[in-house]
Amino acid sequence: MITPDNANYDSSGIGCTSEVGTYPANPWGLYDMHGNVLEWVEDDWHRNYRGAPTDGSAWKDMREGRDAHLGVLRGGSWINASRFCRSAVRSGDRTRHRINIFGFRVARTLS
């Protein structure tokens, strides 16, 4: 359960982003997986998952350079309610849009 003890979201009372590692790690040793900032991921925006890759790769099929190019943001930020602070929550926004509730997600391929 997401509470003010383990994530930075609207009810935590901080009112801005928190420093990395402010909250305890999850059972897998990962920090800051909920709240704080919405996270840009590599995928292009699609309304649903019809036609999505099934191998875990990024879904990249939009033309580059379009002003209306939308990317995917996951999770919730410090201004969102706790129900939006899950990594499965996704939304789309212009990839050129910058605001203090957006961050990014770093992923590493393990072999």
C-alpha distances in whole Angstrom, upper triangle without the diagonal:
4,6,10,10,9,10,13,13,15,14,14,18,19,21,21,20,19,21,20,18,17,14,13,14,11,13,16,17,16,15,14,13,11,12,16,18,18,20,23,24,27,27,29,28,28,27,26,26,30,32,29,30,29,29,26,29,28,30,33,35,36,39,39,40,39,38,36,34,30,28,24,21,18,14,14,16,16,18,15,13,9,10,12,10,10,13,14,15,19,22,25,27,31,31,33,31,29,27,25,22,23,23,23,21,24,24,26,28,28,32
4,7,8,6,6,9,9,11,10,10,14,15,17,17,16,16,18,17,16,14,11,12,13,11,14,16,16,15,13,12,11,8,9,12,15,15,17,21,22,25,26,28,26,27,26,26,26,30,32,29,30,29,29,26,28,27,29,31,34,34,37,37,38,37,36,34,32,28,26,22,19,16,12,11,13,13,14,12,10,6,8,10,8,9,12,14,14,17,20,23,25,28,28,30,27,26,24,21,18,19,19,20,19,22,22,25,27,28,32
4,5,6,6,8,9,10,8,8,12,13,15,16,16,15,17,17,16,13,11,12,14,13,16,18,18,17,15,13,13,10,10,13,16,17,19,23,24,28,29,31,29,30,29,29,30,33,35,32,33,33,33,30,32,31,32,34,37,37,40,39,40,39,38,36,34,31,28,25,21,18,15,13,13,12,14,13,10,7,10,12,10,12,15,17,17,20,22,25,27,30,30,31,29,27,24,22,19,21,21,22,21,24,25,28,30,31,34
4,6,5,6,7,9,7,5,8,10,12,13,13,12,15,15,14,11,9,11,14,14,17,20,19,17,15,12,14,11,10,11,15,17,19,23,25,29,30,31,30,32,31,31,32,36,37,34,35,35,35,32,33,32,33,35,38,38,40,39,40,39,37,36,34,31,29,26,22,19,16,14,13,11,13,12,11,9,13,14,11,14,17,19,19,21,23,26,27,30,30,31,28,26,23,20,17,20,20,22,21,24,26,28,31,32,36
4,6,8,10,12,10,8,11,12,15,16,15,13,14,14,12,10,7,8,11,12,15,18,16,16,13,12,13,12,12,13,16,19,21,24,26,30,31,33,32,34,33,33,33,37,39,36,36,35,35,32,33,32,34,36,39,39,42,41,41,41,40,38,36,33,30,27,24,21,17,16,15,13,16,16,14,12,15,16,14,15,18,20,21,23,25,28,29,32,31,33,30,28,25,22,20,22,21,22,22,24,25,28,30,31,34
4,7,10,13,12,9,13,13,15,15,14,12,13,12,10,9,5,6,8,9,12,14,13,12,10,8,10,8,9,11,14,16,18,21,23,26,27,30,29,31,30,30,30,34,35,32,32,32,31,28,30,29,31,33,36,36,39,38,38,38,37,36,34,30,27,24,21,18,14,14,13,12,15,15,14,11,14,14,11,12,14,17,18,21,23,26,27,29,29,30,28,26,23,20,18,19,18,19,18,20,22,24,27,27,31
4,6,10,10,8,11,10,12,12,11,9,11,11,10,9,6,9,10,11,14,16,15,12,10,7,8,6,6,7,11,13,14,18,20,24,25,27,26,28,28,28,28,32,33,30,31,30,30,27,28,27,28,30,33,33,36,35,35,35,34,32,30,27,24,21,18,15,12,10,9,9,12,11,11,9,12,12,8,10,12,15,15,18,20,22,23,26,25,27,24,22,20,17,14,16,15,17,16,18,20,23,26,27,30
4,7,8,6,8,7,9,8,7,7,10,11,11,9,8,12,13,14,18,19,18,15,12,9,10,8,5,5,9,11,14,18,20,24,25,27,26,28,28,28,29,33,34,31,32,32,32,28,29,27,29,30,33,33,35,34,34,34,32,30,29,26,23,21,17,15,12,9,7,5,9,9,10,9,12,12,9,12,14,17,16,18,19,21,22,24,24,25,22,20,17,14,11,14,14,16,16,19,21,24,27,29,32
4,6,6,8,8,8,9,9,10,13,14,15,13,12,15,16,16,20,21,20,18,15,11,12,8,5,6,9,11,14,17,20,24,24,26,24,26,25,26,27,31,33,30,31,32,32,28,29,27,28,30,32,32,34,33,33,32,30,29,28,24,22,20,16,14,11,8,6,4,6,6,6,6,10,9,7,11,13,16,14,16,17,20,20,23,23,24,21,19,16,13,11,13,14,17,17,20,23,26,29,31,34
4,6,7,8,7,9,11,12,16,17,18,16,15,18,20,20,24,25,24,21,19,15,16,12,9,9,11,13,17,20,23,26,27,28,26,27,26,27,29,33,35,32,34,34,35,31,32,30,31,32,34,33,36,35,34,33,31,29,29,26,24,21,18,17,13,10,8,5,5,5,6,7,11,10,10,14,16,18,16,18,18,21,21,24,24,25,22,20,17,14,12,15,17,19,21,24,26,30,32,34,38
4,5,8,9,12,13,13,17,18,19,16,15,17,20,20,23,25,24,22,19,16,17,13,11,12,14,16,19,23,25,29,30,31,29,30,29,30,31,35,37,35,36,36,37,33,34,33,33,35,37,37,39,38,38,37,35,33,32,29,27,25,21,19,16,13,11,9,8,9,7,8,11,12,12,15,18,20,18,20,21,24,24,27,28,29,25,24,20,18,15,18,20,22,23,26,28,31,34,36,39
4,6,8,10,11,11,14,15,15,12,11,15,17,18,21,23,22,20,17,14,15,12,10,10,14,16,19,23,25,29,30,31,30,32,31,31,33,36,38,35,37,37,37,33,34,33,34,35,38,37,40,38,38,38,35,34,33,30,28,25,21,20,16,13,11,8,10,10,10,10,13,14,12,16,18,21,19,22,22,25,25,28,28,29,26,23,20,17,15,18,19,21,22,25,27,30,33,34,38
4,6,9,11,11,14,17,17,14,14,17,20,21,25,26,25,23,19,17,18,15,13,12,15,18,21,24,27,31,32,33,31,33,33,34,35,39,41,38,39,40,40,36,37,35,36,37,40,39,41,39,39,38,36,34,34,31,29,27,23,22,19,15,13,9,10,12,12,13,16,16,15,19,21,24,22,24,24,26,26,28,29,29,26,23,20,16,15,19,20,23,24,27,29,32,35,37,41
4,6,8,8,11,14,15,12,13,16,19,21,24,25,24,21,18,15,17,15,12,10,13,16,19,22,25,29,30,31,30,33,33,34,35,39,40,37,38,39,39,35,35,33,35,36,38,37,39,37,37,36,34,33,32,30,28,26,22,21,18,15,12,8,10,12,13,14,18,17,15,19,21,24,22,23,24,26,25,27,27,27,24,21,17,14,13,17,17,20,22,24,27,30,33,35,39
4,7,9,13,15,17,14,15,19,21,23,26,27,26,23,19,16,18,15,12,10,12,15,18,21,24,28,29,30,28,31,31,32,34,37,39,36,37,38,38,35,35,32,33,34,36,35,37,35,34,34,31,30,30,27,26,24,20,20,17,14,10,7,7,11,13,14,17,16,15,19,21,23,21,22,22,23,22,24,24,24,21,18,14,11,11,15,16,19,21,24,27,30,34,36,39
4,6,10,13,15,13,14,18,20,22,25,26,24,21,17,14,16,14,11,8,9,13,15,18,21,25,26,27,27,29,30,31,32,36,37,34,35,36,36,32,32,30,31,32,34,33,34,32,32,31,29,28,28,25,23,22,18,18,16,13,9,6,8,11,14,15,18,16,15,18,19,22,20,21,21,22,21,22,22,22,18,15,12,8,8,12,13,16,18,21,24,27,31,33,37
4,7,9,12,10,12,16,17,19,23,23,21,18,14,11,13,12,9,5,7,11,13,16,19,22,24,25,25,28,28,30,31,34,35,32,33,34,33,29,29,27,29,29,32,31,33,31,30,30,28,28,26,24,22,20,16,16,14,12,8,6,9,12,14,15,18,16,14,16,17,20,19,19,19,21,20,21,20,20,18,15,12,8,8,10,10,13,15,17,21,24,27,29,33
4,6,8,7,9,13,14,17,20,21,18,16,12,9,12,12,10,6,9,13,14,18,20,24,26,28,27,30,31,32,32,36,37,34,34,34,34,30,30,28,30,31,34,33,35,33,33,33,31,31,29,27,24,22,19,18,15,13,10,8,12,14,16,16,19,17,14,17,18,21,20,21,22,23,23,24,23,23,21,18,15,11,11,13,12,15,16,18,21,23,27,28,32
4,6,6,9,12,13,16,20,20,17,14,11,9,13,13,12,9,11,15,15,18,21,24,26,28,29,32,33,33,33,37,38,34,34,35,34,30,30,28,31,31,35,34,36,33,33,34,32,32,30,28,25,23,20,19,17,16,13,12,16,17,19,18,22,20,17,19,19,22,22,23,24,25,25,26,24,24,22,19,17,13,14,14,13,15,15,16,19,22,25,27,30
4,6,8,10,11,13,17,16,13,11,7,7,10,12,11,9,11,14,14,17,19,22,24,27,27,30,31,32,31,35,35,32,32,32,30,27,27,26,28,29,33,32,34,32,32,33,32,32,30,27,24,22,19,17,16,15,14,13,17,18,20,18,21,19,16,17,17,20,21,22,23,24,24,26,24,24,23,20,18,15,14,14,12,13,13,13,16,18,22,23,27
4,5,7,8,11,14,14,11,9,6,7,10,12,12,11,14,16,16,19,21,24,26,29,30,32,33,33,33,36,37,33,33,32,31,27,28,27,30,31,35,35,37,35,36,36,35,35,33,30,27,24,21,19,17,17,15,15,19,19,21,19,21,20,17,17,17,21,22,23,25,27,27,29,27,28,26,23,21,18,17,18,15,16,15,15,17,19,22,23,26
4,7,9,12,16,16,13,12,8,8,12,12,12,10,14,17,18,21,23,26,28,31,31,33,34,34,34,38,38,35,35,35,34,30,31,30,32,33,37,37,39,37,37,38,36,36,34,31,28,26,22,20,18,17,15,13,17,18,19,17,20,20,16,18,18,22,22,24,25,27,27,29,28,29,27,24,21,18,17,18,16,17,17,18,20,22,26,26,30
4,7,9,13,14,11,10,7,7,10,10,11,10,14,17,17,21,22,26,28,30,30,32,33,32,32,36,37,33,33,33,32,28,30,29,31,33,36,36,39,37,38,38,37,36,34,31,28,25,22,19,16,15,14,13,17,17,17,15,18,18,14,15,16,20,20,22,24,27,27,30,28,30,28,25,23,19,18,19,17,18,17,18,20,22,25,25,29
4,7,9,11,9,9,7,8,10,11,13,13,17,19,19,23,23,27,28,31,31,33,34,33,32,36,37,33,33,32,31,28,29,29,32,34,37,38,40,39,40,40,39,38,36,33,29,26,23,20,18,18,17,16,20,20,20,17,19,19,16,16,17,20,21,24,26,29,30,32,30,32,30,28,26,22,21,21,19,20,18,19,20,21,24,24,27
4,7,7,5,5,4,7,9,11,13,14,16,18,18,21,21,24,26,29,29,31,32,31,30,34,34,31,30,29,28,24,26,26,29,31,35,35,38,37,38,39,38,37,34,31,28,25,22,19,17,17,17,18,21,21,20,17,19,19,15,15,15,18,20,22,25,27,29,31,29,31,30,27,26,23,21,21,19,18,16,16,17,18,21,20,24
4,5,5,5,6,8,8,10,13,15,17,18,18,21,21,24,25,28,28,29,30,29,28,31,32,28,28,27,26,22,24,25,27,30,33,34,37,36,38,38,38,36,34,30,27,24,21,18,15,17,18,18,21,20,20,16,18,18,14,13,13,16,18,21,24,26,28,31,29,31,30,28,27,24,22,22,20,19,16,17,17,18,20,19,23
4,6,7,10,12,11,13,17,19,21,21,21,23,23,25,27,30,30,31,32,30,29,32,33,29,28,27,25,23,25,26,29,31,35,36,39,38,40,41,41,39,36,33,29,26,24,20,18,20,21,22,25,24,23,19,20,20,17,15,15,18,20,23,26,29,31,33,32,34,33,32,30,28,25,25,23,22,19,19,18,19,20,19,22
4,6,9,12,11,14,17,19,20,21,19,22,21,23,24,28,29,30,31,29,27,31,31,27,26,24,23,20,22,23,26,29,32,34,37,36,38,39,39,37,34,31,28,24,22,19,18,20,21,23,26,24,24,21,21,21,18,16,15,17,20,22,26,28,30,32,30,33,32,30,29,27,25,24,21,20,16,16,15,15,16,15,18
4,7,10,10,13,17,17,19,20,19,21,21,23,25,29,29,31,32,31,29,33,33,29,28,27,25,22,24,24,27,30,33,35,37,36,38,39,39,37,34,32,28,25,23,20,18,20,21,21,25,24,24,21,22,22,18,17,16,19,21,23,26,28,30,32,30,32,31,29,28,26,24,23,20,19,16,15,15,15,17,16,19
4,7,7,10,13,14,15,16,15,18,17,20,22,25,26,28,29,28,27,30,30,27,26,25,23,20,21,22,25,27,30,31,34,33,34,35,35,34,31,28,24,21,19,16,15,17,17,18,22,21,21,19,20,19,15,14,13,16,18,20,23,25,26,28,26,28,27,25,24,22,20,19,16,15,12,12,12,13,16,15,19
4,6,9,11,11,13,15,14,17,17,20,22,26,26,28,29,29,28,31,32,28,28,27,26,22,23,23,26,27,31,32,34,33,34,34,34,33,30,27,24,21,18,16,14,15,15,15,19,19,19,17,18,17,14,13,13,16,18,19,22,24,25,27,25,27,25,23,22,19,17,17,14,14,12,12,13,15,18,18,22
4,6,7,7,9,11,11,14,15,19,21,24,24,26,27,26,26,30,31,27,27,27,26,22,23,22,24,26,30,30,32,31,32,32,31,30,28,25,21,19,15,13,11,11,11,12,15,15,16,14,16,14,11,11,11,14,15,17,19,21,22,24,22,24,22,20,19,16,14,14,12,12,10,12,14,16,19,20,24
4,7,9,10,10,10,13,13,17,18,21,21,23,24,23,23,26,27,24,24,23,23,19,20,19,22,24,27,28,30,29,30,31,30,28,26,23,19,16,13,10,8,10,11,12,15,14,15,12,14,12,9,8,7,11,12,14,16,19,20,23,21,23,22,20,19,17,14,14,12,11,9,11,12,15,18,19,23
4,7,8,9,10,14,15,18,19,22,21,23,23,22,23,26,28,24,25,25,25,21,22,21,23,25,28,28,31,30,31,31,30,28,26,22,19,16,13,10,7,7,8,9,12,11,11,9,10,9,5,6,7,10,10,13,15,18,19,22,21,23,21,20,18,16,13,13,12,13,11,14,15,19,21,22,26
4,6,7,9,13,15,19,20,22,21,23,23,23,24,28,29,26,27,27,27,23,24,22,24,26,28,28,31,29,30,30,28,26,25,21,19,16,12,10,7,5,5,6,9,8,9,8,10,8,5,8,9,12,11,13,14,17,18,20,20,22,19,17,15,13,10,11,11,12,12,15,17,21,24,25,29
4,7,9,13,15,19,21,22,22,24,25,25,26,30,31,28,28,29,29,25,25,23,25,26,29,28,30,29,29,29,27,26,25,22,19,17,13,12,9,7,5,5,8,9,11,11,13,11,9,11,12,15,14,15,16,18,18,20,19,20,18,15,13,10,7,9,9,11,12,15,18,21,24,26,30
4,6,9,12,16,17,19,18,21,22,23,24,27,28,25,26,27,27,23,23,21,22,23,25,25,27,25,25,25,23,22,21,18,15,13,10,9,8,6,4,6,9,9,12,12,14,11,9,11,11,14,12,12,13,14,14,16,15,16,14,12,10,8,5,5,5,8,10,13,16,20,23,25,29
4,7,10,13,14,15,15,17,18,19,20,24,25,22,23,24,24,20,20,18,19,20,22,21,24,22,23,22,21,19,18,15,12,10,6,6,5,5,5,9,10,9,12,12,13,10,8,10,9,11,10,9,9,11,11,13,13,15,12,11,10,9,6,5,6,7,9,13,15,19,22,24,28
4,6,10,11,13,13,16,18,19,19,22,23,20,20,22,21,17,17,15,16,17,20,19,22,20,21,21,20,19,17,14,10,8,5,5,7,8,9,12,14,13,16,15,16,12,11,11,9,11,10,9,10,11,11,13,12,14,13,12,12,11,9,6,5,4,5,9,12,15,18,21,24
4,7,9,10,11,14,16,17,17,21,21,18,18,20,20,16,15,12,13,14,16,16,18,16,17,18,17,16,13,11,7,6,5,7,9,11,12,15,16,16,19,19,19,15,14,14,11,13,12,10,10,9,9,11,8,11,11,11,12,12,11,7,6,5,6,9,11,15,17,21,24
4,6,9,10,13,15,16,15,18,18,15,15,17,16,13,11,8,10,11,14,14,17,16,17,18,18,17,14,11,7,6,6,7,11,13,15,18,20,18,21,20,20,16,15,14,11,12,12,10,11,10,11,12,10,13,14,14,16,16,14,11,9,7,6,8,9,13,14,18,21
4,7,10,12,15,16,15,17,16,13,13,15,15,12,9,6,8,8,11,12,14,13,15,16,17,16,13,11,7,7,9,11,14,17,18,22,23,22,24,24,23,20,19,18,14,15,15,12,13,12,13,13,10,14,15,16,18,19,17,14,12,9,9,10,10,13,14,17,20
4,6,9,12,12,11,14,13,10,11,13,13,11,9,5,5,6,9,10,13,13,15,15,16,15,11,9,6,6,9,10,14,17,19,23,23,22,24,24,22,19,19,17,14,14,14,11,11,10,12,12,11,14,16,17,19,21,19,15,15,12,12,13,13,15,16,19,22
4,7,10,11,11,13,13,11,12,15,16,14,12,8,6,5,7,6,10,10,13,12,13,11,8,6,5,6,10,12,16,18,20,24,24,23,25,25,23,20,21,19,17,16,15,12,11,8,10,10,9,13,14,17,19,21,19,16,16,14,15,16,16,19,20,23,25
4,7,9,10,12,12,11,13,16,18,16,14,11,8,9,9,8,12,13,14,13,14,11,8,5,5,5,9,11,15,17,19,23,22,20,23,23,21,18,19,18,16,14,13,9,8,6,8,9,10,14,14,17,18,21,18,16,17,15,16,18,19,21,22,26,28
4,5,7,9,10,9,12,15,17,15,15,12,9,10,10,10,13,15,17,15,16,13,11,9,9,8,12,13,16,19,21,25,24,22,24,24,22,19,20,19,17,15,14,10,9,8,11,13,14,17,18,20,22,24,21,19,20,19,19,21,21,23,24,27,29
4,7,9,11,11,14,17,19,18,17,15,12,14,13,13,16,18,20,18,18,15,13,11,11,10,13,14,16,18,21,25,24,21,22,23,20,17,20,18,17,14,13,10,9,9,12,14,16,19,19,22,23,25,22,20,22,21,21,23,23,26,26,29,32
4,6,9,8,12,14,17,16,16,14,12,14,14,15,18,20,23,21,21,18,16,14,13,12,14,14,17,19,22,26,25,22,23,23,20,18,20,18,16,13,12,10,11,11,15,17,19,22,22,24,25,27,24,22,23,21,21,23,23,25,25,28,30
4,6,5,9,10,13,12,13,12,10,13,13,15,19,21,23,22,23,20,18,15,14,12,15,15,17,20,23,27,27,24,25,24,21,19,20,18,16,13,13,12,13,13,17,19,20,23,24,26,27,28,25,23,23,21,20,22,21,23,22,25,27
4,6,9,10,14,14,15,14,11,14,13,15,19,21,24,23,24,21,19,17,17,16,18,18,21,24,27,31,30,28,28,28,25,23,24,22,20,17,17,15,16,16,20,21,22,26,26,29,30,31,28,26,27,25,23,25,24,26,25,27,28
4,7,9,12,13,12,12,9,11,11,13,17,19,23,22,24,21,19,17,17,16,19,19,22,25,29,32,32,30,31,30,27,25,26,24,21,18,19,17,18,17,20,22,22,25,26,29,30,32,29,27,27,25,23,24,23,24,23,25,26
4,6,9,9,9,9,6,9,10,13,17,19,22,21,23,21,18,16,14,13,16,16,19,23,26,29,30,27,28,27,25,23,23,21,18,15,16,15,16,16,19,20,20,23,24,26,28,29,27,24,24,21,20,21,19,21,19,22,23
4,6,6,6,7,6,10,11,14,18,19,23,23,25,23,19,18,16,15,18,18,21,24,27,31,32,29,30,29,27,24,25,22,19,17,18,17,18,18,21,22,21,25,26,28,29,31,28,25,24,21,19,20,17,18,17,19,20
4,6,8,10,10,13,15,18,21,23,26,26,28,26,23,21,19,17,20,19,21,25,28,32,33,30,31,29,27,25,25,21,18,16,19,18,20,20,23,25,24,28,29,30,31,32,30,27,26,23,20,20,18,18,16,18,19
4,6,9,10,13,15,19,22,23,26,27,29,27,24,22,19,18,20,19,22,25,28,32,33,31,32,30,28,26,25,22,19,17,20,19,21,22,24,26,24,28,29,30,31,32,30,27,25,22,19,18,15,15,13,15,15
4,7,9,12,15,18,21,22,25,25,27,25,22,20,17,15,17,16,18,22,24,28,29,27,28,27,25,23,22,19,15,14,17,16,18,19,22,23,21,25,26,27,28,28,26,23,21,18,15,15,12,13,11,13,14
4,6,9,12,15,18,18,21,22,24,23,19,18,15,14,16,16,19,22,25,28,30,28,29,28,26,24,23,20,17,16,18,16,18,18,20,21,19,22,24,25,27,27,25,22,20,17,15,14,12,12,11,14,15
4,6,9,12,15,15,18,19,21,19,16,14,11,11,13,14,17,20,22,26,27,26,27,26,25,22,22,19,16,15,16,14,15,15,17,17,15,19,20,22,23,24,23,19,18,15,13,13,11,13,12,16,18
4,6,9,12,13,17,17,19,17,14,12,10,10,13,14,18,21,23,27,28,26,28,27,25,22,22,20,17,16,16,14,14,13,15,16,15,18,20,22,24,25,23,20,19,17,16,16,15,17,16,20,21
4,6,9,10,13,14,16,15,11,11,10,11,14,16,20,23,25,28,29,27,29,29,28,24,25,23,20,19,19,16,16,14,15,15,13,16,19,21,23,25,24,20,20,17,16,17,16,18,18,21,23
4,7,9,12,12,15,14,11,11,11,13,17,19,22,25,27,31,31,29,31,32,30,26,27,25,22,21,21,18,17,15,16,15,14,17,20,22,25,27,26,22,22,20,20,21,20,22,21,25,26
4,6,9,9,11,10,7,9,10,12,16,19,22,24,26,30,29,28,31,31,30,26,27,26,23,22,21,18,16,13,14,12,12,15,17,20,23,26,24,21,21,20,20,21,21,23,24,27,29
4,7,7,10,10,8,10,12,15,18,21,25,27,28,32,32,31,33,34,33,29,30,29,26,25,25,21,19,16,15,13,13,15,17,20,24,27,26,23,23,21,22,23,24,25,26,29,31
4,6,9,10,7,10,11,15,18,21,25,26,27,30,30,30,33,34,33,29,29,29,26,26,25,21,19,16,15,12,11,12,15,18,22,24,24,21,21,19,21,22,22,24,25,28,30
4,6,9,7,11,12,16,19,22,26,27,27,30,30,30,33,34,33,30,30,30,27,27,26,22,20,16,15,11,10,10,14,17,20,23,24,20,21,20,22,23,24,26,27,31,33
4,5,5,9,12,15,18,22,25,26,27,30,29,29,32,33,32,28,29,29,27,27,25,21,18,15,13,10,10,10,13,17,20,23,23,20,22,21,23,24,26,28,29,33,35
4,6,9,12,15,17,21,24,24,25,27,27,27,30,31,31,27,28,29,27,26,24,21,18,14,11,8,9,8,11,14,17,21,21,19,20,20,23,25,26,29,30,34,37
4,6,10,13,15,19,22,22,23,26,25,25,27,29,28,24,26,26,24,24,22,18,15,11,9,6,9,9,11,14,17,21,20,18,20,20,22,24,26,29,30,34,36
4,7,10,13,17,20,21,22,25,25,24,27,28,27,23,24,24,22,21,20,16,13,10,8,6,6,8,10,14,17,20,19,16,18,17,19,21,22,25,26,30,32
4,7,10,13,16,18,19,22,21,21,23,24,23,20,21,20,19,18,16,12,10,6,5,4,6,9,10,13,15,18,17,14,15,15,17,19,20,23,24,28,31
4,7,10,14,15,17,20,20,19,22,22,21,18,18,18,15,15,14,10,8,5,6,6,5,9,10,12,14,17,15,12,13,12,13,15,16,20,21,25,27
4,7,10,12,14,18,18,17,19,19,18,14,15,14,12,11,10,7,6,5,7,9,8,12,12,13,15,16,14,11,12,10,11,14,15,18,20,23,26
4,7,9,10,14,15,13,16,16,15,11,12,11,9,10,8,6,5,6,7,10,10,13,11,12,12,13,10,8,9,8,9,13,14,18,20,23,26
4,7,9,13,14,12,14,13,13,9,9,8,6,7,5,4,7,9,11,14,13,16,15,15,15,15,11,10,10,9,9,12,13,17,19,22,25
4,7,10,12,9,11,10,9,6,5,5,4,6,5,6,9,11,13,16,16,19,17,16,15,14,11,10,10,11,10,14,15,19,21,23,26
4,7,8,6,8,8,8,5,4,7,8,10,7,9,10,12,14,17,17,19,16,15,13,12,8,9,10,12,12,16,18,22,24,26,30
4,5,5,8,9,11,8,7,10,11,13,11,12,12,14,14,17,17,18,15,14,11,9,6,8,9,12,13,16,19,23,25,28,31
4,6,8,9,12,10,9,12,14,17,14,15,16,18,17,20,20,21,18,15,12,9,7,10,11,14,16,19,22,25,28,30,34
4,7,9,12,10,10,14,16,17,15,15,15,17,17,19,20,21,17,15,12,10,8,11,13,16,18,22,24,28,31,33,37
4,6,8,6,7,11,13,14,12,13,13,15,16,19,20,21,18,17,14,13,9,12,14,17,18,21,23,27,30,32,35
4,6,6,7,10,14,14,12,14,15,18,19,22,23,25,22,21,18,16,13,15,17,19,20,23,25,29,31,33,36
4,5,5,8,11,13,11,14,15,19,20,24,24,26,23,22,20,18,14,16,18,19,19,22,23,27,29,30,34
4,6,7,11,11,9,12,14,17,19,23,24,26,24,23,21,20,16,17,19,20,19,23,24,27,29,30,34
4,6,9,9,6,9,10,14,16,19,20,22,20,20,18,17,13,14,15,16,16,20,21,24,26,28,32
4,7,9,7,10,12,15,17,20,20,23,20,19,17,16,12,13,14,14,14,17,19,22,24,26,29
4,5,6,9,12,15,18,21,21,23,22,21,20,18,15,15,15,15,13,16,17,20,22,23,27
4,6,8,11,14,16,19,19,22,20,20,19,18,15,14,13,12,10,13,13,16,18,20,23
4,6,10,13,16,19,19,23,21,22,21,21,17,16,16,15,13,16,15,18,19,21,24
4,7,11,14,17,18,21,19,19,19,18,15,14,15,14,14,17,17,21,22,24,27
4,7,10,14,14,17,16,17,17,17,14,12,14,13,13,16,17,20,22,24,27
4,7,11,12,15,13,15,15,16,13,12,14,14,14,18,19,22,24,27,30
4,7,9,12,11,13,14,16,14,12,14,14,15,18,19,23,24,28,30
4,6,8,7,10,11,14,12,10,13,13,15,19,20,24,26,29,32
4,5,5,9,11,15,14,11,14,14,17,19,21,24,26,30,33
4,5,8,11,14,14,11,12,12,14,16,18,21,23,27,30
4,6,10,13,14,11,13,13,16,18,21,24,26,30,32
4,7,10,11,9,11,13,16,19,22,25,27,31,34
4,7,8,7,9,11,15,18,21,24,27,30,33
4,6,6,9,12,15,18,22,25,28,31,35
4,5,8,11,15,17,21,24,28,30,34
4,7,10,13,16,19,23,26,29,32
4,7,10,13,16,20,23,26,29
4,7,10,13,17,20,23,26
4,7,10,13,16,19,23
4,6,10,13,16,19
4,7,10,13,16
4,7,9,13
4,6,10
4,7
4
